[in-house]
Amino acid sequence: MSYDPAVANRVLAGLRPFPVAITTVDGGFANGLMSLSAGSASIIPEAPRATISLTKYNKTHDMVSNSGIFVMHMLSAEDEQVHKSLEILMTLGGSSGRDGDKIGKLRTKTGVTGAPILLDAHSYVEARVMGTLDVEESSIFVGDVVATEILNEGQRLRIGDAWSKLPADWIAQYDANHEPQLANARARRFGAKA
């Protein structure tokens, strides 16, 4: 047996096929980001739960931690909707909420928790946090689903398809913006060795 991080990442990447837009609100300020670490957290059909993992570097992490609410949005792959999905991805994934309002650039309505619902998403679940697990560089939030809706029928957007449609200059900027987040995560996990 051997350990190869490249092989581990290849296996684990298969578990994260969908880009997910996460939104929240805290103290009257709405924010959001894109995540590949989200999913279902319950087998009880009448009491669904959702799980998201957010790095501590992100403002949205602190806001979910403070407010105890989040909305997990799936994006649409349908031809008539995919441009809106890419707009959501580039808006929420292209900059930090610390740099200004990202949510105001998107079409929204207010959910039952007060968090913004992205109207151009495929679907969403809105949740109240019932438990949090600290994993050094990230927190895993588990939420009881309190509202849900399918906004646009059809297929959900997969990350490989999304990435193939994004402009090269946006991807380059994303990669550059991602470096401080990676450095922060490594410092939290490995300390001075990072």
N, C-alpha and C positions, 0 to 999 in steps of 0.2 A: 504494500500500500504506500502511496505517496500523496503529498499535498502539493497541488499546483493551483495557485490563485486564479490563473486564467481559466482553467477547467471549472473550478468552483463557480466563477462568475458566469461562465457559459451555461451551466446547469441552472443556477439561480435566476438568470435573465429570462429563462423560459417560464418562470412563475410570475413575471411582471409584464404581460403583453400589452396592457392598456394604460395609456396616459390618463391620469385622473386629475381633474381640477378640484382643489380644495378651497373653500371660502369660509370666512368667519367674520365676526364683528366683536369688538371689545371697546368699551367706553365710547361708543358712537362712531368708531373708525372701522370701516370694512376693509378687508384685505384678502389676498388669496395667493396660491402658488400651484405649480404642477408637481405631481408626485407619481412615482411608479411603485410605491409601496402602500397599497390599500387593498382591502378585501372584505369578505364576509367574516363575521366572528361568532356566529351562533348556528346551531342546527335546529333550533326551535322555530318552526315556520311562523307561528303567531307572535313571536317576540324577536324579530331580527335585530342583529347588531352589526355595526360596521367597524372596521379597524383602519387606522392610518398611522404611518410612521413619518415623523417630521424631524429634520435635523434641528438642533438647538440654535444653529447659526441664523435660521430664518425668523423674521418677525412674526410670521403666521404661527410658528411654534409657540411663541410666548403668548400670542393672542388666544389660541385654543386653550392653552394651559390656564390663562386667567379667566376666560369667559365660560369654558366648559361646553362649547358648542362648535360644531363644524357641519359643513355640507360637502358631500363627496359627489362630484359630477362625472358622468361618463360622457365622452364626446362622440359625435356622429361621423360615420364613414360614408354616408349616402352622398351621391354626387351633388345634390342641391344644398347640402348642409356642410360639406367638408371644408369649404372656405371659412365658414364661421367657426368651425372646430379649430382650424389652424390659427385664426385670429385670437381665440381664447388661449390656446397654447402659447403663442408668441407674446401675448399681453401678460399673462400670469407667470410665464417661465422666462421672460426676457429681462426682468429687472427686479429689484428689491422693493418691497413695500416701504422700506425706510427712505426710499428716494422719492416717494410721492404716491398719489392715488392711482392704483391700477384698476380697481373695480369700476370707477366712474367712466372708464372707456368702453365698458361692456353693457349690453342690455340685461337688466336685472329686475327682479321683484323681491319683496321682503318675505322671508320664510316665517314659519311659526315661532322660531327661536329668535327672530330678528336678524339672522344672517342672510346675506344676499344669495338669491337663486339665479343662476345664469340661464337666461331664457333661450339661448342658442345652443345649449347642451343637449345631448341625447336624452339624458335622464339624470335623476339625482336621488340620494337619500340624505335627509337632514337628521342630525343626531345630537344627543346630549351625552357628554362624556360620563361614563360610569366607572372607569378605571384607567390608570396610566401606569406604564412600565418604563422606568428610566434605564436606557441602555447606552450610557456614557455620551456618545455624540448625538443621540436621538432620543425621542420619547415615542412610545407606541401608545396611541390613544384608542380606547374601545368605547364606542358610543351606542346607546340604545336609540334605534331609529324611531323618530317621532313624526316624520312626514316623508313622502316619496311621490314621485310623478315621472311618467315617461312623457317627455316634451316633444320628441321627434322619433318616430318609429324607424325601424331598419337596423342595419349593422352598426356596431360600435367600432370606433377607430382604434386600430392597433398601433403601437409605437413605431414599428418598422415602416408601416405605410405613412404615418405622420412625418417621420424623419425624412423620408424620401421626397416629400412634397415641400419641405421647408427651404427657404432661400439660404444659399451657402453663406452669405454674409451674416445672417441671423444666427446660424449654427456656430460660426466663428466667434461671434459676440457672446453667445451662450457659454461656449467652452471657456472663454476668458473670464466671464462672470462666475463660473463654477469653481474656479481655482481657489478663491478665498474660502469658499464653503468647504472644499476638500481639506484645505490646510487647517481650518478650525476643527473639523471632524477628527483629523489625525492627531491634533494636539490634545483634544479631549480624550481620545482613546489611548494614545501612546505617551502622552505627557511630553516631557523634555526630549524624548527620543525621536519625536516627529521631525 
